[in-house]
Amino acid sequence: MGLTSVGEPPILMRMSQRLQVLLDEAEFAAIRRIARRHHMTVATWVRQALRAAGRDEPSTEPRRKLAVVREAAQFAYPTADIDTMLAEVERGYLGDAP
């Protein structure tokens, strides 16, 4: 038998990694209360919390983002009054010549 037992949801049957996290009693009790409040097992709540934390992480390193911004700041880009820009965009959508 694998990591899951008979009767587990099919999604758990596909999982292949086990993560062990040691918590003190107070931390575990708090997580258990939260999981119960959401009508979930502790394991399901922890998986969802980890996925949410992963989604909140930036997709690239902050240093890389800063390098891109600094590089872009070295150039002069055309700008205009917002009303002028919106009018030009609208004309483009309508196919009108400038």
N, C-alpha and C positions, 0 to 999 in steps of 0.2 A: 504494500500500500504506500502511496506517496505522502506528501506533506498534509494532505487534507483527509478528513474522515468521511465515511459514507453519509450522505445526506447534506453535504455542504453545497452551497450554490455552485453552478458550473463555472462561474468566473474564477472561483478559488481553485478549481481543479487545474486551471491553466497557469497559475502562479508557480514560479519555480524557485523563488528566493525567500528565505526566512530571515527576519530581522529580530534580534533580541535586544530589548531596551530595559535597563534596570531603573526602576523608580522607587522612591521611598513610599511608605504607606500612604502618607497624606497626598502626594501627587497622584498615585494610582486611584485613591478614593475620589479625588476631584474629577479625574477623567471618567471614572465609572459613573459618577452622578450625571455628568454632562451627556455621556452616551445613553444612559437610561432616559434622560429628559427627551432625547431625540429618537427614542425607541430603536436604538442600535446596540450592537455588541460593542465592546471596547475595541476589538480588532477593526471592525468596520469604521468606527469613528476615527481611530488613529490613521487608518489608510486615507480617509477623506481629508483629515487635517494635514497629512503630509502632502497629498496632491495639491491642496489649496496653497500650502506654503511654497511648493514648487512653482505654481502659476504666478505667485507674487514676486518670484526672483527675476531680476533682469535677464533678458535673453543674451546679452553680451556683457563683457566686463566694463565697469565704469570707466576704466582708463581708455579703453577703445572708443567709447562714446565721446569722451572728452577730446580725444585726438581728432575725431571726425569734426566736432564742433569747432575746434581751434583751426583746423585746416580750412573749413568753410568760411570762417570769420576773416581770413586773409583776402578774400575776394570781394569785389563790389557787385552786388546784384541789383537788377533794375527794381525800382519800387515806384509806387504811385499812390495817389489818394484811393482809399478803399472804394469809394463810389465809382471812380474811374475804372478800377480793376474789375469790379462787379459788372459794370456796363460792358466792358470788353469781353468778359466771359459770356455774358448773355448773348452778345452779338455773335460770338463763336458758336454757341449752341443753336442759334437761329439761322446760321449760315450767312449772315449779313456781312458784307465787306466793310472794313474799317473806314 
